C-alpha cells in the first residue's frame, strides 16, 4: 500500500513493504525500473544520483538526504517530476525540482 499522508512532507511515495519497481513519472515519459537492477545511490541535500543496470537517474531539489535514507532501504515506489520547473522550496519540507533519466549505452567502444 502506498503511503499518502496529508502531513507527509515528502514529494515521493514510499511503501511499507519493499516495492518490486521504482516508477519515475516525468512530464513526457514514464520509466519503471526494477529494484533488482539497482546498483547504488549517492548524493546530498540538493542532488541524488541513482544507478541501475540500464539507466542513471539524477534528482535535484532540496532536503533530499531523507530521500537517500528511503532509497537505502528500497522503500521508494514512485518519483514524480513537478509540473513547473521553477518550483521552489516550500518551507523546510524536502522537495524534488527536477528528474533526469539517462539510458546507459552498452555499446561504448
C-alpha positions, 0 to 999 in steps of 0.5 A: 500500500502506498503511503499518502499522508496529508502531513507527509512532507515528502514529494515521493511515495514510499511503501511499507513493504519493499516495492518490486519497481521504482516508477519515475513519472516525468512530464513526457515519459514514464520509466519503471525500473526494477529494484533488482537492477539497482546498483547504488545511490549517492548524493546530498541535500540538493542532488541524488544520483541513482544507478541501475543496470540500464539507466542513471537517474539524477534528482535535484531539489532540496532536503533530499538526504531523507530521500537517500535514507528511503532509497537505502532501504528500497522503500521508494515506489514512485518519483514524480517530476513537478509540473513547473520547473521553477518550483521552489522550496516550500518551507523546510519540507524536502522537495524534488525540482527536477528528474533526469533519466539517462539510458546507459549505452552498452555499446561504448567502444 
